[in-house]
Amino acid sequence: QVQVVESGGGLVQPGGSLRLSCAASGSIRSIYTMGWYRQAPGKKRELVADITYGGTTNYADSVKGRFTISRDNAKNTMYLQMNTLKPEDTAVYYCKTQLTTWGVSSTLDYWGQGTQVTVSS
């Protein structure tokens, strides 16, 4: 069984910063690409940023230059440093991990439960 847990969300003023964390645990064999997604009320879930095992990153245009994704492979953990936050960044942020487990050959996607980020004065 695999658990994916996000943390670090909250309420912040425009221009402020937050750091999100995502930790995967359980019967994990290998983790491949990890990514952050977000979903605002009434909108579709969208990719914010993702990172491969080797550290190659990809960002949505709306967050380039403001957000930084990183990971610690030894800890099965991923981070999202969010700076210069804007009201339009308000959403529930989800972590997705692409991984294999012991005894199962397929690579599967596991999602966390989400963490709320609210940017408001």
GIWOLIN-V334103 format. One record per residue. N is the residue number from 1. RES is the residue in one small letter. OMEGA is omega in whole degrees, -180 to 180 (999 if undefined). D_LAST is the distance of its C-alpha to the last C-alpha in Angstrom with 2 decimals. Layout:
n = <N;N>
res = <RES;RES>
omega = <OMEGA;OMEGA>
d_last = <D_LAST;D_LAST>
This chain:
n = <1;2;3;4;5;6;7;8;9;10;11;12;13;14;15;16;17;18;19;20;21;22;23;24;25;26;27;28;29;30;31;32;33;34;35;36;37;38;39;40;41;42;43;44;45;46;47;48;49;50;51;52;53;54;55;56;57;58;59;60;61;62;63;64;65;66;67;68;69;70;71;72;73;74;75;76;77;78;79;80;81;82;83;84;85;86;87;88;89;90;91;92;93;94;95;96;97;98;99;100;101;102;103;104;105;106;107;108;109;110;111;112;113;114;115;116;117;118;119;120;121>
res = <q;v;q;v;v;e;s;g;g;g;l;v;q;p;g;g;s;l;r;l;s;c;a;a;s;g;s;i;r;s;i;y;t;m;g;w;y;r;q;a;p;g;k;k;r;e;l;v;a;d;i;t;y;g;g;t;t;n;y;a;d;s;v;k;g;r;f;t;i;s;r;d;n;a;k;n;t;m;y;l;q;m;n;t;l;k;p;e;d;t;a;v;y;y;c;k;t;q;l;t;t;w;g;v;s;s;t;l;d;y;w;g;q;g;t;q;v;t;v;s;s>
omega = <-177;175;176;-173;175;174;174;179;179;180;-180;178;175;-176;-179;-177;172;175;177;175;176;-179;176;-179;179;-174;-175;175;180;174;-180;-179;174;-178;173;176;176;179;176;-180;178;-179;178;175;-177;177;174;-180;172;-174;179;178;-178;175;176;-175;180;-177;169;-179;-175;-177;-180;-180;180;-177;176;178;178;179;175;-175;-180;-178;-177;-174;178;-178;172;175;-177;180;179;-176;-179;177;-180;174;179;-177;166;-178;-178;175;174;178;178;-172;172;178;179;178;179;-175;-175;172;-176;176;176;-179;170;-176;178;175;-175;172;179;179;-175;176;999>
d_last = <40.59;37.33;33.90;30.72;27.69;24.15;21.84;18.76;15.97;12.90;9.17;7.63;4.99;6.49;9.88;10.32;13.35;14.91;18.61;20.16;23.78;26.44;29.78;32.88;35.80;39.08;42.21;40.94;43.49;41.50;37.95;37.65;34.55;31.20;28.10;24.45;23.60;20.58;20.45;17.76;18.61;21.60;22.16;24.79;24.41;24.37;25.40;22.85;25.45;28.74;31.23;34.96;36.99;38.10;34.63;34.46;30.91;29.56;26.08;24.57;24.26;20.53;19.92;22.85;22.27;18.90;20.07;23.25;25.34;28.07;30.48;32.96;36.03;37.73;34.98;34.31;30.65;28.12;24.79;21.85;20.02;16.80;15.57;13.40;11.35;10.21;8.76;12.53;13.19;12.03;15.45;18.03;19.69;23.44;26.10;29.51;32.59;35.94;38.67;42.18;43.40;46.75;49.38;47.54;48.21;45.46;42.09;39.40;35.62;33.72;30.13;27.76;26.02;22.54;19.33;15.94;13.13;9.70;7.12;3.77;0.00>
